[in-house]
Amino acid sequence: MATETEFPEIADLSYEQARDELVDVVARLEGGQVGLEDSMTQWRRGEALAAHCRAWLDQAEAALAEQSAEE
């Protein structure tokens, strides 16, 4: 599985930026117009983008849960 250490610039992306780039990566892969080596790189980047998005969502969920618990 790819990590953000392989693509360190992903850590600086907002949720929306990462999600939009992930959509683009998926479209390129589904289009089948890239070679095998580039496909593998794009796949790893997509995994890192998905993990970044998941981390954003997990943080948001935790913040909401904490806020609900305080009320």
PyMOL Python script that loads the backbone (N, CA, C, O; Angstrom):
from pymol import cmd

cmd.read_pdbstr("""\
ATOM      1  N   MET A   1       0.837  -1.184   0.000  1.00  0.00           N
ATOM      2  CA  MET A   1       0.000   0.000   0.000  1.00  0.00           C
ATOM      3  C   MET A   1       0.877   1.242   0.000  1.00  0.00           C
ATOM      4  O   MET A   1       1.886   1.303   0.704  1.00  0.00           O
ATOM      5  N   ALA A   2       0.491   2.214  -0.783  1.00  0.00           N
ATOM      6  CA  ALA A   2       1.254   3.458  -0.869  1.00  0.00           C
ATOM      7  C   ALA A   2       1.018   4.297   0.380  1.00  0.00           C
ATOM      8  O   ALA A   2      -0.031   4.219   1.020  1.00  0.00           O
ATOM      9  N   THR A   3       2.007   5.085   0.699  1.00  0.00           N
ATOM     10  CA  THR A   3       1.871   5.981   1.830  1.00  0.00           C
ATOM     11  C   THR A   3       2.139   7.399   1.368  1.00  0.00           C
ATOM     12  O   THR A   3       2.639   7.628   0.266  1.00  0.00           O
ATOM     13  N   GLU A   4       1.800   8.342   2.226  1.00  0.00           N
ATOM     14  CA  GLU A   4       2.067   9.736   1.894  1.00  0.00           C
ATOM     15  C   GLU A   4       3.562  10.025   1.870  1.00  0.00           C
ATOM     16  O   GLU A   4       3.976  11.057   1.341  1.00  0.00           O
ATOM     17  N   THR A   5       4.382   9.137   2.429  1.00  0.00           N
ATOM     18  CA  THR A   5       5.823   9.368   2.371  1.00  0.00           C
ATOM     19  C   THR A   5       6.343   9.180   0.949  1.00  0.00           C
ATOM     20  O   THR A   5       7.357   9.771   0.579  1.00  0.00           O
ATOM     21  N   GLU A   6       5.658   8.365   0.149  1.00  0.00           N
ATOM     22  CA  GLU A   6       6.050   8.190  -1.250  1.00  0.00           C
ATOM     23  C   GLU A   6       5.670   9.418  -2.068  1.00  0.00           C
ATOM     24  O   GLU A   6       6.335   9.752  -3.048  1.00  0.00           O
ATOM     25  N   PHE A   7       4.591  10.091  -1.657  1.00  0.00           N
ATOM     26  CA  PHE A   7       4.097  11.294  -2.325  1.00  0.00           C
ATOM     27  C   PHE A   7       3.879  12.375  -1.257  1.00  0.00           C
ATOM     28  O   PHE A   7       2.740  12.682  -0.907  1.00  0.00           O
ATOM     29  N   PRO A   8       4.982  12.955  -0.738  1.00  0.00           N
ATOM     30  CA  PRO A   8       4.864  13.854   0.422  1.00  0.00           C
ATOM     31  C   PRO A   8       4.002  15.085   0.175  1.00  0.00           C
ATOM     32  O   PRO A   8       3.458  15.645   1.127  1.00  0.00           O
ATOM     33  N   GLU A   9       3.862  15.520  -1.066  1.00  0.00           N
ATOM     34  CA  GLU A   9       3.071  16.714  -1.348  1.00  0.00           C
ATOM     35  C   GLU A   9       1.580  16.502  -1.068  1.00  0.00           C
ATOM     36  O   GLU A   9       0.829  17.468  -0.930  1.00  0.00           O
ATOM     37  N   ILE A  10       1.160  15.256  -0.985  1.00  0.00           N
ATOM     38  CA  ILE A  10      -0.249  14.960  -0.698  1.00  0.00           C
ATOM     39  C   ILE A  10      -0.638  15.466   0.688  1.00  0.00           C
ATOM     40  O   ILE A  10      -1.784  15.865   0.897  1.00  0.00           O
ATOM     41  N   ALA A  11       0.277  15.457   1.619  1.00  0.00           N
ATOM     42  CA  ALA A  11      -0.019  15.894   2.986  1.00  0.00           C
ATOM     43  C   ALA A  11      -0.485  17.347   3.035  1.00  0.00           C
ATOM     44  O   ALA A  11      -1.185  17.738   3.969  1.00  0.00           O
ATOM     45  N   ASP A  12      -0.109  18.143   2.050  1.00  0.00           N
ATOM     46  CA  ASP A  12      -0.479  19.559   2.027  1.00  0.00           C
ATOM     47  C   ASP A  12      -1.826  19.818   1.362  1.00  0.00           C
ATOM     48  O   ASP A  12      -2.290  20.958   1.343  1.00  0.00           O
ATOM     49  N   LEU A  13      -2.463  18.780   0.816  1.00  0.00           N
ATOM     50  CA  LEU A  13      -3.723  18.967   0.110  1.00  0.00           C
ATOM     51  C   LEU A  13      -4.905  19.026   1.073  1.00  0.00           C
ATOM     52  O   LEU A  13      -4.928  18.349   2.101  1.00  0.00           O
ATOM     53  N   SER A  14      -5.879  19.846   0.715  1.00  0.00           N
ATOM     54  CA  SER A  14      -7.134  19.839   1.463  1.00  0.00           C
ATOM     55  C   SER A  14      -7.896  18.569   1.083  1.00  0.00           C
ATOM     56  O   SER A  14      -7.520  17.867   0.144  1.00  0.00           O
ATOM     57  N   TYR A  15      -8.956  18.287   1.813  1.00  0.00           N
ATOM     58  CA  TYR A  15      -9.782  17.129   1.481  1.00  0.00           C
ATOM     59  C   TYR A  15     -10.303  17.237   0.050  1.00  0.00           C
ATOM     60  O   TYR A  15     -10.233  16.277  -0.717  1.00  0.00           O
ATOM     61  N   GLU A  16     -10.821  18.404  -0.301  1.00  0.00           N
ATOM     62  CA  GLU A  16     -11.408  18.598  -1.625  1.00  0.00           C
ATOM     63  C   GLU A  16     -10.373  18.441  -2.740  1.00  0.00           C
ATOM     64  O   GLU A  16     -10.660  17.844  -3.778  1.00  0.00           O
ATOM     65  N   GLN A  17      -9.178  18.974  -2.525  1.00  0.00           N
ATOM     66  CA  GLN A  17      -8.118  18.841  -3.526  1.00  0.00           C
ATOM     67  C   GLN A  17      -7.739  17.380  -3.715  1.00  0.00           C
ATOM     68  O   GLN A  17      -7.593  16.914  -4.845  1.00  0.00           O
ATOM     69  N   ALA A  18      -7.580  16.660  -2.614  1.00  0.00           N
ATOM     70  CA  ALA A  18      -7.206  15.245  -2.695  1.00  0.00           C
ATOM     71  C   ALA A  18      -8.314  14.431  -3.358  1.00  0.00           C
ATOM     72  O   ALA A  18      -8.036  13.569  -4.192  1.00  0.00           O
ATOM     73  N   ARG A  19      -9.567  14.699  -2.992  1.00  0.00           N
ATOM     74  CA  ARG A  19     -10.695  13.984  -3.589  1.00  0.00           C
ATOM     75  C   ARG A  19     -10.768  14.228  -5.097  1.00  0.00           C
ATOM     76  O   ARG A  19     -10.973  13.294  -5.871  1.00  0.00           O
ATOM     77  N   ASP A  20     -10.600  15.489  -5.509  1.00  0.00           N
ATOM     78  CA  ASP A  20     -10.662  15.812  -6.934  1.00  0.00           C
ATOM     79  C   ASP A  20      -9.534  15.137  -7.703  1.00  0.00           C
ATOM     80  O   ASP A  20      -9.748  14.629  -8.804  1.00  0.00           O
ATOM     81  N   GLU A  21      -8.340  15.130  -7.131  1.00  0.00           N
ATOM     82  CA  GLU A  21      -7.227  14.461  -7.803  1.00  0.00           C
ATOM     83  C   GLU A  21      -7.452  12.955  -7.866  1.00  0.00           C
ATOM     84  O   GLU A  21      -7.114  12.313  -8.861  1.00  0.00           O
ATOM     85  N   LEU A  22      -8.020  12.394  -6.806  1.00  0.00           N
ATOM     86  CA  LEU A  22      -8.320  10.963  -6.798  1.00  0.00           C
ATOM     87  C   LEU A  22      -9.317  10.625  -7.909  1.00  0.00           C
ATOM     88  O   LEU A  22      -9.163   9.609  -8.586  1.00  0.00           O
ATOM     89  N   VAL A  23     -10.320  11.451  -8.098  1.00  0.00           N
ATOM     90  CA  VAL A  23     -11.287  11.243  -9.181  1.00  0.00           C
ATOM     91  C   VAL A  23     -10.567  11.253 -10.528  1.00  0.00           C
ATOM     92  O   VAL A  23     -10.861  10.430 -11.395  1.00  0.00           O
ATOM     93  N   ASP A  24      -9.625  12.183 -10.706  1.00  0.00           N
ATOM     94  CA  ASP A  24      -8.857  12.251 -11.960  1.00  0.00           C
ATOM     95  C   ASP A  24      -8.001  11.004 -12.161  1.00  0.00           C
ATOM     96  O   ASP A  24      -7.919  10.476 -13.270  1.00  0.00           O
ATOM     97  N   VAL A  25      -7.370  10.539 -11.099  1.00  0.00           N
ATOM     98  CA  VAL A  25      -6.533   9.336 -11.180  1.00  0.00           C
ATOM     99  C   VAL A  25      -7.383   8.136 -11.607  1.00  0.00           C
ATOM    100  O   VAL A  25      -6.993   7.370 -12.488  1.00  0.00           O
ATOM    101  N   VAL A  26      -8.532   7.987 -10.979  1.00  0.00           N
ATOM    102  CA  VAL A  26      -9.413   6.866 -11.312  1.00  0.00           C
ATOM    103  C   VAL A  26      -9.846   6.949 -12.774  1.00  0.00           C
ATOM    104  O   VAL A  26      -9.866   5.937 -13.475  1.00  0.00           O
ATOM    105  N   ALA A  27     -10.190   8.142 -13.232  1.00  0.00           N
ATOM    106  CA  ALA A  27     -10.611   8.311 -14.628  1.00  0.00           C
ATOM    107  C   ALA A  27      -9.490   7.925 -15.595  1.00  0.00           C
ATOM    108  O   ALA A  27      -9.738   7.273 -16.608  1.00  0.00           O
ATOM    109  N   ARG A  28      -8.255   8.330 -15.280  1.00  0.00           N
ATOM    110  CA  ARG A  28      -7.121   7.969 -16.152  1.00  0.00           C
ATOM    111  C   ARG A  28      -6.910   6.461 -16.180  1.00  0.00           C
ATOM    112  O   ARG A  28      -6.670   5.878 -17.237  1.00  0.00           O
ATOM    113  N   LEU A  29      -7.001   5.838 -15.012  1.00  0.00           N
ATOM    114  CA  LEU A  29      -6.799   4.388 -14.952  1.00  0.00           C
ATOM    115  C   LEU A  29      -7.920   3.648 -15.677  1.00  0.00           C
ATOM    116  O   LEU A  29      -7.668   2.686 -16.403  1.00  0.00           O
ATOM    117  N   GLU A  30      -9.150   4.097 -15.480  1.00  0.00           N
ATOM    118  CA  GLU A  30     -10.272   3.447 -16.148  1.00  0.00           C
ATOM    119  C   GLU A  30     -10.232   3.654 -17.654  1.00  0.00           C
ATOM    120  O   GLU A  30     -10.718   2.817 -18.416  1.00  0.00           O
ATOM    121  N   GLY A  31      -9.648   4.778 -18.083  1.00  0.00           N
ATOM    122  CA  GLY A  31      -9.550   5.073 -19.512  1.00  0.00           C
ATOM    123  C   GLY A  31      -8.593   4.150 -20.236  1.00  0.00           C
ATOM    124  O   GLY A  31      -8.695   3.977 -21.450  1.00  0.00           O
ATOM    125  N   GLY A  32      -7.661   3.554 -19.503  1.00  0.00           N
ATOM    126  CA  GLY A  32      -6.728   2.603 -20.092  1.00  0.00           C
ATOM    127  C   GLY A  32      -5.750   3.199 -21.081  1.00  0.00           C
ATOM    128  O   GLY A  32      -5.179   2.475 -21.897  1.00  0.00           O
ATOM    129  N   GLN A  33      -5.546   4.497 -21.023  1.00  0.00           N
ATOM    130  CA  GLN A  33      -4.665   5.150 -21.987  1.00  0.00           C
ATOM    131  C   GLN A  33      -3.246   5.363 -21.476  1.00  0.00           C
ATOM    132  O   GLN A  33      -2.443   6.027 -22.131  1.00  0.00           O
ATOM    133  N   VAL A  34      -2.934   4.805 -20.312  1.00  0.00           N
ATOM    134  CA  VAL A  34      -1.589   4.953 -19.760  1.00  0.00           C
ATOM    135  C   VAL A  34      -0.895   3.593 -19.753  1.00  0.00           C
ATOM    136  O   VAL A  34      -1.541   2.549 -19.664  1.00  0.00           O
ATOM    137  N   GLY A  35       0.414   3.629 -19.848  1.00  0.00           N
ATOM    138  CA  GLY A  35       1.192   2.399 -19.858  1.00  0.00           C
ATOM    139  C   GLY A  35       1.204   1.730 -18.487  1.00  0.00           C
ATOM    140  O   GLY A  35       0.743   2.296 -17.496  1.00  0.00           O
ATOM    141  N   LEU A  36       1.736   0.531 -18.456  1.00  0.00           N
ATOM    142  CA  LEU A  36       1.748  -0.263 -17.220  1.00  0.00           C
ATOM    143  C   LEU A  36       2.504   0.435 -16.099  1.00  0.00           C
ATOM    144  O   LEU A  36       2.007   0.522 -14.976  1.00  0.00           O
ATOM    145  N   GLU A  37       3.698   0.930 -16.391  1.00  0.00           N
ATOM    146  CA  GLU A  37       4.508   1.566 -15.350  1.00  0.00           C
ATOM    147  C   GLU A  37       3.803   2.800 -14.791  1.00  0.00           C
ATOM    148  O   GLU A  37       3.748   2.992 -13.576  1.00  0.00           O
ATOM    149  N   ASP A  38       3.268   3.631 -15.673  1.00  0.00           N
ATOM    150  CA  ASP A  38       2.543   4.816 -15.224  1.00  0.00           C
ATOM    151  C   ASP A  38       1.269   4.423 -14.475  1.00  0.00           C
ATOM    152  O   ASP A  38       0.883   5.084 -13.510  1.00  0.00           O
ATOM    153  N   SER A  39       0.623   3.354 -14.916  1.00  0.00           N
ATOM    154  CA  SER A  39      -0.575   2.870 -14.220  1.00  0.00           C
ATOM    155  C   SER A  39      -0.249   2.478 -12.786  1.00  0.00           C
ATOM    156  O   SER A  39      -1.010   2.785 -11.868  1.00  0.00           O
ATOM    157  N   MET A  40       0.864   1.809 -12.594  1.00  0.00           N
ATOM    158  CA  MET A  40       1.259   1.394 -11.247  1.00  0.00           C
ATOM    159  C   MET A  40       1.543   2.614 -10.364  1.00  0.00           C
ATOM    160  O   MET A  40       1.156   2.640  -9.196  1.00  0.00           O
ATOM    161  N   THR A  41       2.217   3.620 -10.923  1.00  0.00           N
ATOM    162  CA  THR A  41       2.494   4.846 -10.176  1.00  0.00           C
ATOM    163  C   THR A  41       1.198   5.553  -9.833  1.00  0.00           C
ATOM    164  O   THR A  41       1.009   6.013  -8.707  1.00  0.00           O
ATOM    165  N   GLN A  42       0.300   5.640 -10.817  1.00  0.00           N
ATOM    166  CA  GLN A  42      -0.993   6.290 -10.572  1.00  0.00           C
ATOM    167  C   GLN A  42      -1.800   5.520  -9.522  1.00  0.00           C
ATOM    168  O   GLN A  42      -2.465   6.128  -8.682  1.00  0.00           O
ATOM    169  N   TRP A  43      -1.744   4.209  -9.567  1.00  0.00           N
ATOM    170  CA  TRP A  43      -2.459   3.386  -8.585  1.00  0.00           C
ATOM    171  C   TRP A  43      -1.954   3.683  -7.166  1.00  0.00           C
ATOM    172  O   TRP A  43      -2.743   3.878  -6.241  1.00  0.00           O
ATOM    173  N   ARG A  44      -0.618   3.712  -7.016  1.00  0.00           N
ATOM    174  CA  ARG A  44      -0.039   3.997  -5.701  1.00  0.00           C
ATOM    175  C   ARG A  44      -0.412   5.402  -5.233  1.00  0.00           C
ATOM    176  O   ARG A  44      -0.715   5.612  -4.058  1.00  0.00           O
ATOM    177  N   ARG A  45      -0.389   6.359  -6.157  1.00  0.00           N
ATOM    178  CA  ARG A  45      -0.782   7.725  -5.800  1.00  0.00           C
ATOM    179  C   ARG A  45      -2.248   7.753  -5.391  1.00  0.00           C
ATOM    180  O   ARG A  45      -2.616   8.420  -4.424  1.00  0.00           O
ATOM    181  N   GLY A  46      -3.079   7.033  -6.122  1.00  0.00           N
ATOM    182  CA  GLY A  46      -4.494   6.968  -5.776  1.00  0.00           C
ATOM    183  C   GLY A  46      -4.713   6.397  -4.384  1.00  0.00           C
ATOM    184  O   GLY A  46      -5.558   6.886  -3.635  1.00  0.00           O
ATOM    185  N   GLU A  47      -3.961   5.373  -4.039  1.00  0.00           N
ATOM    186  CA  GLU A  47      -4.060   4.803  -2.687  1.00  0.00           C
ATOM    187  C   GLU A  47      -3.663   5.831  -1.634  1.00  0.00           C
ATOM    188  O   GLU A  47      -4.310   5.939  -0.592  1.00  0.00           O
ATOM    189  N   ALA A  48      -2.608   6.580  -1.904  1.00  0.00           N
ATOM    190  CA  ALA A  48      -2.171   7.604  -0.949  1.00  0.00           C
ATOM    191  C   ALA A  48      -3.215   8.719  -0.839  1.00  0.00           C
ATOM    192  O   ALA A  48      -3.473   9.218   0.256  1.00  0.00           O
ATOM    193  N   LEU A  49      -3.808   9.106  -1.956  1.00  0.00           N
ATOM    194  CA  LEU A  49      -4.857  10.122  -1.927  1.00  0.00           C
ATOM    195  C   LEU A  49      -6.075   9.632  -1.144  1.00  0.00           C
ATOM    196  O   LEU A  49      -6.653  10.376  -0.351  1.00  0.00           O
ATOM    197  N   ALA A  50      -6.457   8.375  -1.373  1.00  0.00           N
ATOM    198  CA  ALA A  50      -7.603   7.803  -0.656  1.00  0.00           C
ATOM    199  C   ALA A  50      -7.331   7.756   0.842  1.00  0.00           C
ATOM    200  O   ALA A  50      -8.225   8.048   1.637  1.00  0.00           O
ATOM    201  N   ALA A  51      -6.117   7.394   1.241  1.00  0.00           N
ATOM    202  CA  ALA A  51      -5.753   7.355   2.656  1.00  0.00           C
ATOM    203  C   ALA A  51      -5.803   8.755   3.261  1.00  0.00           C
ATOM    204  O   ALA A  51      -6.239   8.929   4.398  1.00  0.00           O
ATOM    205  N   HIS A  52      -5.358   9.744   2.502  1.00  0.00           N
ATOM    206  CA  HIS A  52      -5.385  11.130   2.961  1.00  0.00           C
ATOM    207  C   HIS A  52      -6.839  11.587   3.168  1.00  0.00           C
ATOM    208  O   HIS A  52      -7.160  12.225   4.170  1.00  0.00           O
ATOM    209  N   CYS A  53      -7.694  11.257   2.221  1.00  0.00           N
ATOM    210  CA  CYS A  53      -9.114  11.606   2.356  1.00  0.00           C
ATOM    211  C   CYS A  53      -9.730  10.913   3.561  1.00  0.00           C
ATOM    212  O   CYS A  53     -10.489  11.524   4.313  1.00  0.00           O
ATOM    213  N   ARG A  54      -9.405   9.643   3.746  1.00  0.00           N
ATOM    214  CA  ARG A  54      -9.932   8.893   4.886  1.00  0.00           C
ATOM    215  C   ARG A  54      -9.487   9.536   6.199  1.00  0.00           C
ATOM    216  O   ARG A  54     -10.271   9.610   7.145  1.00  0.00           O
ATOM    217  N   ALA A  55      -8.253   9.997   6.267  1.00  0.00           N
ATOM    218  CA  ALA A  55      -7.758  10.645   7.484  1.00  0.00           C
ATOM    219  C   ALA A  55      -8.537  11.929   7.765  1.00  0.00           C
ATOM    220  O   ALA A  55      -8.892  12.204   8.911  1.00  0.00           O
ATOM    221  N   TRP A  56      -8.802  12.710   6.727  1.00  0.00           N
ATOM    222  CA  TRP A  56      -9.606  13.924   6.885  1.00  0.00           C
ATOM    223  C   TRP A  56     -10.986  13.576   7.423  1.00  0.00           C
ATOM    224  O   TRP A  56     -11.471  14.213   8.358  1.00  0.00           O
ATOM    225  N   LEU A  57     -11.620  12.566   6.833  1.00  0.00           N
ATOM    226  CA  LEU A  57     -12.962  12.174   7.266  1.00  0.00           C
ATOM    227  C   LEU A  57     -12.964  11.624   8.689  1.00  0.00           C
ATOM    228  O   LEU A  57     -13.880  11.899   9.464  1.00  0.00           O
ATOM    229  N   ASP A  58     -11.946  10.854   9.029  1.00  0.00           N
ATOM    230  CA  ASP A  58     -11.838  10.327  10.395  1.00  0.00           C
ATOM    231  C   ASP A  58     -11.701  11.460  11.412  1.00  0.00           C
ATOM    232  O   ASP A  58     -12.300  11.414  12.486  1.00  0.00           O
ATOM    233  N   GLN A  59     -10.911  12.475  11.066  1.00  0.00           N
ATOM    234  CA  GLN A  59     -10.744  13.628  11.962  1.00  0.00           C
ATOM    235  C   GLN A  59     -12.057  14.382  12.121  1.00  0.00           C
ATOM    236  O   GLN A  59     -12.406  14.803  13.224  1.00  0.00           O
ATOM    237  N   ALA A  60     -12.774  14.551  11.037  1.00  0.00           N
ATOM    238  CA  ALA A  60     -14.058  15.250  11.096  1.00  0.00           C
ATOM    239  C   ALA A  60     -15.054  14.465  11.939  1.00  0.00           C
ATOM    240  O   ALA A  60     -15.786  15.045  12.741  1.00  0.00           O
ATOM    241  N   GLU A  61     -15.084  13.157  11.760  1.00  0.00           N
ATOM    242  CA  GLU A  61     -15.984  12.312  12.534  1.00  0.00           C
ATOM    243  C   GLU A  61     -15.656  12.378  14.025  1.00  0.00           C
ATOM    244  O   GLU A  61     -16.556  12.459  14.861  1.00  0.00           O
ATOM    245  N   ALA A  62     -14.372  12.342  14.350  1.00  0.00           N
ATOM    246  CA  ALA A  62     -13.950  12.426  15.750  1.00  0.00           C
ATOM    247  C   ALA A  62     -14.331  13.780  16.361  1.00  0.00           C
ATOM    248  O   ALA A  62     -14.762  13.846  17.512  1.00  0.00           O
ATOM    249  N   ALA A  63     -14.170  14.844  15.593  1.00  0.00           N
ATOM    250  CA  ALA A  63     -14.525  16.164  16.095  1.00  0.00           C
ATOM    251  C   ALA A  63     -16.022  16.266  16.350  1.00  0.00           C
ATOM    252  O   ALA A  63     -16.445  16.843  17.352  1.00  0.00           O
ATOM    253  N   LEU A  64     -16.822  15.710  15.452  1.00  0.00           N
ATOM    254  CA  LEU A  64     -18.278  15.721  15.644  1.00  0.00           C
ATOM    255  C   LEU A  64     -18.682  14.886  16.854  1.00  0.00           C
ATOM    256  O   LEU A  64     -19.546  15.292  17.631  1.00  0.00           O
ATOM    257  N   ALA A  65     -18.063  13.728  17.013  1.00  0.00           N
ATOM    258  CA  ALA A  65     -18.360  12.873  18.150  1.00  0.00           C
ATOM    259  C   ALA A  65     -18.003  13.566  19.462  1.00  0.00           C
ATOM    260  O   ALA A  65     -18.743  13.481  20.442  1.00  0.00           O
ATOM    261  N   GLU A  66     -16.878  14.242  19.470  1.00  0.00           N
ATOM    262  CA  GLU A  66     -16.433  14.964  20.665  1.00  0.00           C
ATOM    263  C   GLU A  66     -17.401  16.108  20.981  1.00  0.00           C
ATOM    264  O   GLU A  66     -17.749  16.341  22.139  1.00  0.00           O
ATOM    265  N   GLN A  67     -17.821  16.805  19.946  1.00  0.00           N
ATOM    266  CA  GLN A  67     -18.752  17.910  20.134  1.00  0.00           C
ATOM    267  C   GLN A  67     -20.099  17.412  20.641  1.00  0.00           C
ATOM    268  O   GLN A  67     -20.709  18.037  21.509  1.00  0.00           O
ATOM    269  N   SER A  68     -20.560  16.298  20.108  1.00  0.00           N
ATOM    270  CA  SER A  68     -21.831  15.708  20.551  1.00  0.00           C
ATOM    271  C   SER A  68     -21.757  15.255  21.999  1.00  0.00           C
ATOM    272  O   SER A  68     -22.721  15.395  22.752  1.00  0.00           O
ATOM    273  N   ALA A  69     -20.607  14.709  22.387  1.00  0.00           N
ATOM    274  CA  ALA A  69     -20.424  14.232  23.761  1.00  0.00           C
ATOM    275  C   ALA A  69     -20.436  15.382  24.761  1.00  0.00           C
ATOM    276  O   ALA A  69     -20.842  15.208  25.910  1.00  0.00           O
ATOM    277  N   GLU A  70     -19.991  16.550  24.325  1.00  0.00           N
ATOM    278  CA  GLU A  70     -19.939  17.727  25.204  1.00  0.00           C
ATOM    279  C   GLU A  70     -21.322  18.343  25.412  1.00  0.00           C
ATOM    280  O   GLU A  70     -21.538  19.073  26.380  1.00  0.00           O
ATOM    281  N   GLU A  71     -22.246  18.055  24.519  1.00  0.00           N
ATOM    282  CA  GLU A  71     -23.580  18.677  24.611  1.00  0.00           C
ATOM    283  C   GLU A  71     -24.476  17.953  25.526  1.00  0.00           C
ATOM    284  O   GLU A  71     -25.626  18.352  25.707  1.00  0.00           O
TER     285      GLU A  71
END
""", "prot")
cmd.dss("prot")
cmd.show_as("cartoon", "prot")
cmd.util.cbc("prot")
cmd.orient("prot")
